[in-house]
Amino acid sequence: MKSTLKRTAGVLLLSTLTLVSGCAKKTDSVTSGGSTESSSIATPKRYELQSGVVTYEPMEIMGIKSVSTLYFDDYGRKEARETVTDSNIMGMKTHEKKVDITDGDYLISYEVEKIVNGKDETSKVATKTDMRKARQMAMKMVKEFDLEQMKRDFDYREEGSEEVAGVTGTKYSVSFNKERKEERVYGVLYKKISLKTQMAGMTIKAARIDENVSVPSIKFEVPAGYTIKEVDLEKEMARPGKSADE
């Protein structure tokens, strides 16, 4: 459960960065497409591309190597991020492949593979987190807060442009700590897609982006044989120290 909450926090952080950089100024709706009509109408477009695949450069942090690929459709209303991680810590060798799906109102996470010291420990349980409250809060912020004031509060700065993965995006930086504005988060957005993020000594950077390609619908579905476990994000965050097995 802790890993699920961390990935959920990452989704919310990325949404905040997009909001602060002025990329969420209006809510778009469509009359067709998406997983369901109601979700498609209620959920704003996230990107300026209908579909795409973003392959990110491999990362290595404290002996943990990972590489991720982002698939999206319906202007980002449907997303799937596949992450493959390999680690060797204190004699424990682990190979994992995980998928996080954002589809309409929900964040769904599941393991494709988890091998620990040669033993298959893959869980066949997919967690399904209702993100409607978080999304409603974000939309309320867009309606009630002055984005220009938010930019000032986060010390948002335009940093020009930068080429990443063969395309030119907008470079920006923000500070989430008013007392330490020198501790900044830098990013590059291309058609509202995050192609590069630098924070706390960590860099997430795209190696390739394929625009408006056909993404198989199976990428946004939980495979057969998995049990779906509903997760109440508010309740889980209010239970410090608890794990998914408790």
ABEGO torsion letter per residue (X at the ends): XAAAAAAAAAAAAAAAAAAAAGABABBBBBABEEABAAAAAABBBABABABEBBBBBBBBBGGBBBBBBBBBBGGGABBBBBBBBBBBBGGBBBBBBBBBBBBEABBBBBBABBBBGGBBABBABBBBBBAAAAAAAAAAAAAABBAAAAAAAAGBBBAEBBBBGGBBBBBBBBBABAABAABBBBBBBBGGBBABBBBGGBBBBBABBBBGBBBBAAAABBBBGBBBBBBBAAAAAABBGBBAAX
